[in-house]
Amino acid sequence: MAFQITSSKTAAPKFKQNLAGLQDRFEKAFTAAMNMAASMIKTLDIADIANAGDFGGRWGAGLKVEVVDRNRISTVLDMDGASIFATGGVIKGNPLLWIPISGTDAVGKQAKDYAGGLFSVNRKSGGRPLLFSIADKAPKYFGIESVTIPQKFFFAENQKSVMANFRSIFDTAFRAAE
């Protein structure tokens, strides 16, 4: 005994019509899911910036997370020096890095931009070299050869985490697109 399926001429056009509607629904759901994922990634990235230390609101404002080419999500933090906090690494001086001494008015300023001028003191006791303010004769910066910055922002990990759940994000968007 043979098994045979015969298509009905009347069912084929209706099936095609339903399939076309399903494609539109799929497209809308995919776009919505990508936008939802980008929003979730941005929320995690902003939390990373806030939890990483003294980065202020302008760092969060410099973050852009957006859907690119309909199929990719791009994360860009448009701030000078941001890449070192996203990857970690070593910053070397030329010959020294001048680090502001906490609690002084030098915090947040580069030594070259310190108002009133600075003078250096190389200590005989072997301690780190210091830069003092000409005006108040107080130490403002200490010199070191290099500093290791740990990774503070986990943008790639946040994106992987959200995209690992993309199926459920898409399913939610697909159900909403009915």
PyMOL commands that set and color helices and strands:
alter all, ss='L'
color gray80, all
select helices_A, chain A and resi 11-51+56-61+82-87+111-113+155-164+166-176
alter helices_A, ss='H'
color red, helices_A
select strands_A, chain A and resi 63-68+72-77+89-100+118-121+130-133+139-149
alter strands_A, ss='S'
color yellow, strands_A
deselect
rebuild
show_as cartoon
